[in-house]
Amino acid sequence: MQREQALQVVYDAIDILNRQLPQSRRLTKSPDTIIVGPSGTLDSLGIVNFVLAVEERAGEVAGAPVRLLDEGAMLDANGPFRNVQTLAAFLESVERSPNPQ
């Protein structure tokens, strides 16, 4: 998956999630949008729903299941879920990895 595809996958997941959120908690489709962290607007259920939406959409694009979570990925302040841009970059590497677990 190339960067533009990965970014579009994340934006598609934002669209899906935003339909479920009140206006004040919706995510902006921007590379700098915070997903996880002190400045983020998502609660724990919102984060889970977002990750599931990204995995589903990425799987459709990749033609195979894509798993994003591993131990510590959500807890790492500099991890892939920090913002839209870091998540798109992570999607590129996951899709290229054989059998991400």
N, C-alpha and C positions, 0 to 999 in steps of 0.2 A: 504494500500500500504506500503510495507516495504522499508527501506532506499535504497537498491540497485535498486529496481524498480523505486523509485522516482528519484534517480540520473540518471537512464537511460532515464526516461521521459525528464528530463532537457537536457541531452546530445542529445536526438533525436530532441528536439526543436532547439538546437544550430545548428545541421546539417541542418535543414530546413532553419533557418535564414541565416546561412553562405552562402548558395547558392544565396542569394539575395544581399549580401554585397561585396564591393571591398575587396581585400586581406588585406589591411591595417586596416580594421575595423572589421574583423572576430573575433569571440569569440573562445577562447581555451577551449577544453573540460577538465576542471580541477576544483576540488572543490573550489579552491581559485579565480577563474575567477570573476572579478567584473562585475556585471550586471548594477546596478544603483549607481551613485555617481561620484565624481570628477575624479576618475581614469577610469571610464567606457568609452567604445568606441561607445556606441549606442546613437543615437539621439532620440528624442521623438517618431518618427515614428518607429524606430528600436525597441524601448522598447515595444511599443504597439504590433507590429508584433510578438515579442518574447513571450509576455504574451499570446497572442492568440494561438500561436503554442503550448505552454506548456499546456494551458487549453484543447485544442483539443486532444493532445496526452494523457494527464492525464485522460480525459473522456473516451478514448478508453480503457485504461488499467483498469480503475475503473468500467467501464460498466455503468456509469451514468455521467451526466454533472458535471463538476468541475469548480467552479468560484473562482478565486484567488484574485481579487481586492476587497478591502473595503476602506472606507474612511481613508486616511492617510497612507495606506500601501506603496505607492510609495514614499511618502515624508519622511518617518521615516528613518533616517540615519542608524539605527540599525535594520531596518525592514527586512522582508523576502526576498526582492529583492536585498539585498546588494551583495550577491555572489551566486555561484552555490550551495554551501553547505547549506546555510541558506534557499535557495528556496527549495531544496530537503527535508529538515527537515519540512518546512512549508507544503509541499505537503502531507507528512505523516499525519500531524494533520488535514488538511482540509479534506482529504479523510475519516478520521475517524469521522469527525463531521457530525451530521445529518443536511441536507439541508444548506450547507454553503451559506451565503448571503452577 
